[in-house]
Amino acid sequence: MGKLNAERFAKLSEGYEKEQADLKQSVGNLRAIVNAAETQAVNVKSFLKIVKKYTEPTELTPAILREFVEKVVVHAPDKSSGHRVQRIDVHYTFIL
């Protein structure tokens, strides 16, 4: 007759509540991904704005370096292979 008994209703209700909780969690995760993508898009646009400013530089000046490079990390030298090897990380502005 289309009527549910209490046990059946409880099972369906439990499944529905679990699905709603999972969907809320998914929404939170997806919002975080979208925010990260939007931030990265803004960073790329800012970097491209600087690049367009210097399309054909004739020399590398300190002013150009300051605009493009956020920081340079120089690691300790490694002599374990018999040769002196030193790692240098260049962190560009707006590029993660």
VOPA-848962 format. One record per atom (N, C-alpha, C, O): atom name; z, x, y; residue number from 1. Coordinates in steps of 0.2 Angstrom, whole numbers, plus 5000, padded with zeros to 4 digits. Layout:
BEGIN
["CA", [Z, X, Y], NUM] ...
***
This chain:
BEGIN
["N", [5000, 5004, 4994], 1] ["CA", [5000, 5000, 5000], 1] ["C", [5000, 5004, 5006], 1] ["O", [5001, 5002, 5012], 1] ["N", [4999, 5011, 5006], 2] ["CA", [4999, 5015, 5011], 2] ["C", [5006, 5017, 5014], 2] ["O", [5006, 5020, 5019], 2] ["N", [5011, 5016, 5010], 3] ["CA", [5018, 5018, 5013], 3] ["C", [5020, 5024, 5009], 3] ["O", [5018, 5025, 5003], 3] ["N", [5024, 5028, 5013], 4] ["CA", [5026, 5035, 5010], 4] ["C", [5033, 5034, 5008], 4] ["O", [5037, 5031, 5012], 4] ["N", [5035, 5037, 5003], 5] ["CA", [5043, 5037, 5001], 5] ["C", [5046, 5042, 5005], 5] ["O", [5042, 5047, 5008], 5] ["N", [5052, 5042, 5006], 6] ["CA", [5056, 5047, 5010], 6] ["C", [5055, 5054, 5008], 6] ["O", [5054, 5059, 5012], 6] ["N", [5054, 5056, 5001], 7] ["CA", [5053, 5062, 4999], 7] ["C", [5046, 5065, 5001], 7] ["O", [5046, 5071, 5003], 7] ["N", [5041, 5061, 5000], 8] ["CA", [5035, 5063, 5002], 8] ["C", [5034, 5064, 5009], 8] ["O", [5031, 5069, 5012], 8] ["N", [5037, 5060, 5013], 9] ["CA", [5037, 5061, 5021], 9] ["C", [5041, 5067, 5023], 9] ["O", [5038, 5070, 5027], 9] ["N", [5046, 5069, 5019], 10] ["CA", [5050, 5075, 5021], 10] ["C", [5046, 5081, 5019], 10] ["O", [5046, 5086, 5023], 10] ["N", [5042, 5081, 5014], 11] ["CA", [5037, 5087, 5012], 11] ["C", [5032, 5087, 5017], 11] ["O", [5030, 5093, 5020], 11] ["N", [5029, 5082, 5019], 12] ["CA", [5023, 5082, 5024], 12] ["C", [5026, 5084, 5031], 12] ["O", [5023, 5088, 5034], 12] ["N", [5032, 5082, 5033], 13] ["CA", [5035, 5083, 5039], 13] ["C", [5036, 5091, 5040], 13] ["O", [5035, 5094, 5045], 13] ["N", [5039, 5093, 5034], 14] ["CA", [5041, 5101, 5034], 14] ["C", [5035, 5105, 5034], 14] ["O", [5035, 5110, 5038], 14] ["N", [5029, 5103, 5031], 15] ["CA", [5023, 5107, 5032], 15] ["C", [5020, 5107, 5039], 15] ["O", [5018, 5112, 5041], 15] ["N", [5021, 5101, 5042], 16] ["CA", [5018, 5100, 5049], 16] ["C", [5022, 5104, 5053], 16] ["O", [5019, 5108, 5058], 16] ["N", [5029, 5104, 5053], 17] ["CA", [5033, 5108, 5057], 17] ["C", [5032, 5116, 5056], 17] ["O", [5032, 5120, 5061], 17] ["N", [5031, 5118, 5050], 18] ["CA", [5029, 5125, 5049], 18] ["C", [5023, 5127, 5052], 18] ["O", [5022, 5132, 5055], 18] ["N", [5018, 5123, 5051], 19] ["CA", [5011, 5124, 5054], 19] ["C", [5011, 5124, 5062], 19] ["O", [5008, 5129, 5065], 19] ["N", [5015, 5120, 5065], 20] ["CA", [5016, 5120, 5072], 20] ["C", [5020, 5127, 5074], 20] ["O", [5018, 5130, 5080], 20] ["N", [5025, 5129, 5071], 21] ["CA", [5028, 5135, 5073], 21] ["C", [5023, 5141, 5072], 21] ["O", [5023, 5146, 5076], 21] ["N", [5019, 5141, 5067], 22] ["CA", [5014, 5146, 5066], 22] ["C", [5009, 5146, 5071], 22] ["O", [5007, 5152, 5074], 22] ["N", [5007, 5140, 5073], 23] ["CA", [5002, 5140, 5079], 23] ["C", [5005, 5142, 5085], 23] ["O", [5001, 5146, 5089], 23] ["N", [5011, 5141, 5087], 24] ["CA", [5014, 5143, 5093], 24] ["C", [5015, 5151, 5093], 24] ["O", [5014, 5154, 5098], 24] ["N", [5016, 5154, 5087], 25] ["CA", [5016, 5161, 5087], 25] ["C", [5009, 5164, 5088], 25] ["O", [5009, 5169, 5091], 25] ["N", [5004, 5161, 5085], 26] ["CA", [4998, 5163, 5086], 26] ["C", [4995, 5163, 5093], 26] ["O", [4992, 5168, 5095], 26] ["N", [4997, 5158, 5096], 27] ["CA", [4996, 5157, 5104], 27] ["C", [4999, 5163, 5107], 27] ["O", [4995, 5166, 5112], 27] ["N", [5005, 5165, 5106], 28] ["CA", [5008, 5170, 5110], 28] ["C", [5005, 5177, 5108], 28] ["O", [5004, 5181, 5113], 28] ["N", [5003, 5178, 5102], 29] ["CA", [4999, 5184, 5100], 29] ["C", [4992, 5184, 5104], 29] ["O", [4990, 5190, 5106], 29] ["N", [4989, 5179, 5103], 30] ["CA", [4982, 5179, 5106], 30] ["C", [4983, 5180, 5114], 30] ["O", [4978, 5183, 5117], 30] ["N", [4988, 5177, 5117], 31] ["CA", [4988, 5178, 5124], 31] ["C", [4990, 5185, 5126], 31] ["O", [4987, 5188, 5131], 31] ["N", [4994, 5189, 5122], 32] ["CA", [4995, 5196, 5123], 32] ["C", [4988, 5200, 5122], 32] ["O", [4987, 5204, 5126], 32] ["N", [4984, 5198, 5117], 33] ["CA", [4978, 5201, 5117], 33] ["C", [4973, 5200, 5122], 33] ["O", [4970, 5205, 5125], 33] ["N", [4973, 5194, 5125], 34] ["CA", [4969, 5193, 5131], 34] ["C", [4971, 5196, 5137], 34] ["O", [4967, 5199, 5141], 34] ["N", [4978, 5196, 5138], 35] ["CA", [4980, 5200, 5144], 35] ["C", [4979, 5207, 5143], 35] ["O", [4977, 5210, 5149], 35] ["N", [4979, 5210, 5137], 36] ["CA", [4977, 5217, 5137], 36] ["C", [4970, 5219, 5138], 36] ["O", [4968, 5224, 5141], 36] ["N", [4966, 5214, 5136], 37] ["CA", [4959, 5215, 5137], 37] ["C", [4957, 5214, 5144], 37] ["O", [4953, 5218, 5147], 37] ["N", [4960, 5209, 5148], 38] ["CA", [4959, 5209, 5155], 38] ["C", [4961, 5215, 5159], 38] ["O", [4958, 5217, 5163], 38] ["N", [4967, 5218, 5157], 39] ["CA", [4969, 5224, 5160], 39] ["C", [4964, 5229, 5159], 39] ["O", [4963, 5233, 5164], 39] ["N", [4962, 5230, 5153], 40] ["CA", [4957, 5235, 5152], 40] ["C", [4951, 5234, 5156], 40] ["O", [4948, 5239, 5158], 40] ["N", [4949, 5228, 5156], 41] ["CA", [4942, 5227, 5160], 41] ["C", [4943, 5229, 5167], 41] ["O", [4939, 5231, 5171], 41] ["N", [4949, 5227, 5170], 42] ["CA", [4951, 5229, 5177], 42] ["C", [4951, 5237, 5178], 42] ["O", [4948, 5240, 5183], 42] ["N", [4954, 5240, 5173], 43] ["CA", [4954, 5248, 5173], 43] ["C", [4947, 5250, 5173], 43] ["O", [4945, 5255, 5176], 43] ["N", [4942, 5248, 5169], 44] ["CA", [4935, 5250, 5168], 44] ["C", [4932, 5249, 5174], 44] ["O", [4928, 5253, 5177], 44] ["N", [4933, 5243, 5178], 45] ["CA", [4929, 5242, 5184], 45] ["C", [4932, 5247, 5189], 45] ["O", [4927, 5249, 5193], 45] ["N", [4938, 5248, 5189], 46] ["CA", [4940, 5253, 5194], 46] ["C", [4938, 5260, 5193], 46] ["O", [4936, 5263, 5198], 46] ["N", [4937, 5262, 5187], 47] ["CA", [4934, 5268, 5185], 47] ["C", [4927, 5269, 5187], 47] ["O", [4925, 5274, 5190], 47] ["N", [4923, 5263, 5185], 48] ["CA", [4916, 5263, 5187], 48] ["C", [4915, 5264, 5195], 48] ["O", [4910, 5266, 5197], 48] ["N", [4920, 5261, 5198], 49] ["CA", [4919, 5261, 5206], 49] ["C", [4919, 5268, 5208], 49] ["O", [4916, 5270, 5213], 49] ["N", [4924, 5272, 5205], 50] ["CA", [4925, 5279, 5207], 50] ["C", [4918, 5283, 5205], 50] ["O", [4916, 5287, 5208], 50] ["N", [4916, 5281, 5199], 51] ["CA", [4910, 5285, 5196], 51] ["C", [4904, 5284, 5201], 51] ["O", [4900, 5288, 5202], 51] ["N", [4903, 5278, 5203], 52] ["CA", [4897, 5276, 5207], 52] ["C", [4898, 5280, 5214], 52] ["O", [4893, 5281, 5217], 52] ["N", [4904, 5281, 5216], 53] ["CA", [4905, 5285, 5222], 53] ["C", [4902, 5292, 5222], 53] ["O", [4900, 5295, 5227], 53] ["N", [4903, 5295, 5216], 54] ["CA", [4900, 5302, 5215], 54] ["C", [4895, 5302, 5209], 54] ["O", [4896, 5305, 5204], 54] ["N", [4889, 5299, 5210], 55] ["CA", [4884, 5299, 5205], 55] ["C", [4881, 5306, 5204], 55] ["O", [4879, 5307, 5199], 55] ["N", [4880, 5309, 5210], 56] ["CA", [4877, 5316, 5209], 56] ["C", [4881, 5321, 5213], 56] ["O", [4878, 5324, 5218], 56] ["N", [4886, 5323, 5211], 57] ["CA", [4890, 5328, 5214], 57] ["C", [4887, 5335, 5213], 57] ["O", [4885, 5337, 5208], 57] ["N", [4887, 5339, 5219], 58] ["CA", [4884, 5346, 5218], 58] ["C", [4889, 5351, 5216], 58] ["O", [4887, 5356, 5214], 58] ["N", [4896, 5349, 5218], 59] ["CA", [4901, 5354, 5216], 59] ["C", [4907, 5350, 5214], 59] ["O", [4908, 5344, 5216], 59] ["N", [4911, 5353, 5210], 60] ["CA", [4918, 5349, 5208], 60] ["C", [4923, 5351, 5213], 60] ["O", [4925, 5357, 5213], 60] ["N", [4925, 5347, 5217], 61] ["CA", [4930, 5348, 5222], 61] ["C", [4937, 5346, 5220], 61] ["O", [4937, 5341, 5216], 61] ["N", [4942, 5348, 5223], 62] ["CA", [4949, 5346, 5221], 62] ["C", [4949, 5338, 5223], 62] ["O", [4953, 5335, 5219], 62] ["N", [4946, 5336, 5228], 63] ["CA", [4946, 5328, 5229], 63] ["C", [4943, 5324, 5224], 63] ["O", [4946, 5319, 5222], 63] ["N", [4938, 5326, 5221], 64] ["CA", [4935, 5323, 5215], 64] ["C", [4939, 5323, 5209], 64] ["O", [4940, 5318, 5206], 64] ["N", [4942, 5329, 5208], 65] ["CA", [4947, 5330, 5202], 65] ["C", [4953, 5325, 5203], 65] ["O", [4955, 5322, 5198], 65] ["N", [4956, 5324, 5209], 66] ["CA", [4961, 5320, 5210], 66] ["C", [4960, 5313, 5209], 66] ["O", [4964, 5309, 5206], 66] ["N", [4954, 5311, 5210], 67] ["CA", [4952, 5304, 5209], 67] ["C", [4950, 5302, 5202], 67] ["O", [4952, 5297, 5200], 67] ["N", [4948, 5307, 5198], 68] ["CA", [4946, 5306, 5191], 68] ["C", [4951, 5307, 5186], 68] ["O", [4952, 5304, 5181], 68] ["N", [4956, 5312, 5188], 69] ["CA", [4960, 5315, 5183], 69] ["C", [4967, 5313, 5185], 69] ["O", [4970, 5314, 5190], 69] ["N", [4971, 5309, 5181], 70] ["CA", [4978, 5307, 5182], 70] ["C", [4983, 5313, 5181], 70] ["O", [4987, 5314, 5185], 70] ["N", [4982, 5316, 5175], 71] ["CA", [4986, 5322, 5173], 71] ["C", [4983, 5326, 5168], 71] ["O", [4978, 5323, 5164], 71] ["N", [4985, 5332, 5167], 72] ["CA", [4983, 5337, 5162], 72] ["C", [4989, 5339, 5158], 72] ["O", [4994, 5342, 5161], 72] ["N", [4989, 5338, 5152], 73] ["CA", [4995, 5341, 5148], 73] ["C", [4992, 5347, 5144], 73] ["O", [4988, 5346, 5140], 73] ["N", [4996, 5352, 5145], 74] ["CA", [4994, 5359, 5141], 74] ["C", [5000, 5360, 5136], 74] ["O", [5006, 5360, 5138], 74] ["N", [4998, 5360, 5130], 75] ["CA", [5003, 5361, 5124], 75] ["C", [5004, 5368, 5123], 75] ["O", [5000, 5372, 5125], 75] ["N", [5009, 5370, 5119], 76] ["CA", [5011, 5376, 5118], 76] ["C", [5006, 5379, 5113], 76] ["O", [5002, 5376, 5109], 76] ["N", [5004, 5386, 5114], 77] ["CA", [4999, 5389, 5110], 77] ["C", [5001, 5389, 5102], 77] ["O", [5007, 5390, 5101], 77] ["N", [4996, 5389, 5098], 78] ["CA", [4997, 5390, 5091], 78] ["C", [4994, 5396, 5088], 78] ["O", [4988, 5397, 5089], 78] ["N", [4997, 5400, 5085], 79] ["CA", [4995, 5407, 5083], 79] ["C", [4995, 5407, 5075], 79] ["O", [4994, 5412, 5072], 79] ["N", [4996, 5401, 5072], 80] ["CA", [4997, 5401, 5064], 80] ["C", [4991, 5403, 5061], 80] ["O", [4991, 5405, 5055], 80] ["N", [4985, 5402, 5063], 81] ["CA", [4979, 5403, 5060], 81] ["C", [4976, 5411, 5061], 81] ["O", [4971, 5413, 5059], 81] ["N", [4980, 5414, 5065], 82] ["CA", [4978, 5421, 5067], 82] ["C", [4974, 5421, 5073], 82] ["O", [4974, 5427, 5076], 82] ["N", [4972, 5416, 5076], 83] ["CA", [4969, 5415, 5082], 83] ["C", [4973, 5411, 5087], 83] ["O", [4977, 5406, 5085], 83] ["N", [4973, 5413, 5093], 84] ["CA", [4977, 5409, 5098], 84] ["C", [4973, 5402, 5100], 84] ["O", [4968, 5402, 5102], 84] ["N", [4976, 5397, 5098], 85] ["CA", [4973, 5390, 5099], 85] ["C", [4978, 5386, 5104], 85] ["O", [4984, 5386, 5102], 85] ["N", [4975, 5383, 5109], 86] ["CA", [4980, 5379, 5113], 86] ["C", [4976, 5373, 5115], 86] ["O", [4971, 5372, 5117], 86] ["N", [4980, 5367, 5114], 87] ["CA", [4977, 5360, 5115], 87] ["C", [4979, 5358, 5122], 87] ["O", [4984, 5359, 5125], 87] ["N", [4974, 5355, 5125], 88] ["CA", [4974, 5353, 5132], 88] ["C", [4972, 5346, 5132], 88] ["O", [4966, 5344, 5130], 88] ["N", [4976, 5341, 5134], 89] ["CA", [4974, 5334, 5135], 89] ["C", [4973, 5332, 5142], 89] ["O", [4977, 5333, 5146], 89] ["N", [4967, 5329, 5144], 90] ["CA", [4965, 5327, 5150], 90] ["C", [4966, 5319, 5150], 90] ["O", [4962, 5316, 5146], 90] ["N", [4970, 5317, 5154], 91] ["CA", [4971, 5309, 5155], 91] ["C", [4967, 5307, 5161], 91] ["O", [4969, 5309, 5167], 91] ["N", [4962, 5303, 5161], 92] ["CA", [4958, 5301, 5166], 92] ["C", [4961, 5295, 5169], 92] ["O", [4964, 5291, 5166], 92] ["N", [4960, 5294, 5176], 93] ["CA", [4963, 5288, 5179], 93] ["C", [4959, 5282, 5177], 93] ["O", [4953, 5282, 5176], 93] ["N", [4963, 5277, 5176], 94] ["CA", [4961, 5270, 5173], 94] ["C", [4959, 5270, 5166], 94] ["O", [4957, 5265, 5164], 94] ["N", [4958, 5276, 5162], 95] ["CA", [4956, 5276, 5156], 95] ["C", [4962, 5277, 5151], 95] ["O", [4966, 5281, 5152], 95] ["N", [4963, 5272, 5147], 96] ["CA", [4969, 5272, 5142], 96] ["C", [4967, 5276, 5136], 96] ["O", [4972, 5276, 5131], 96] 
***
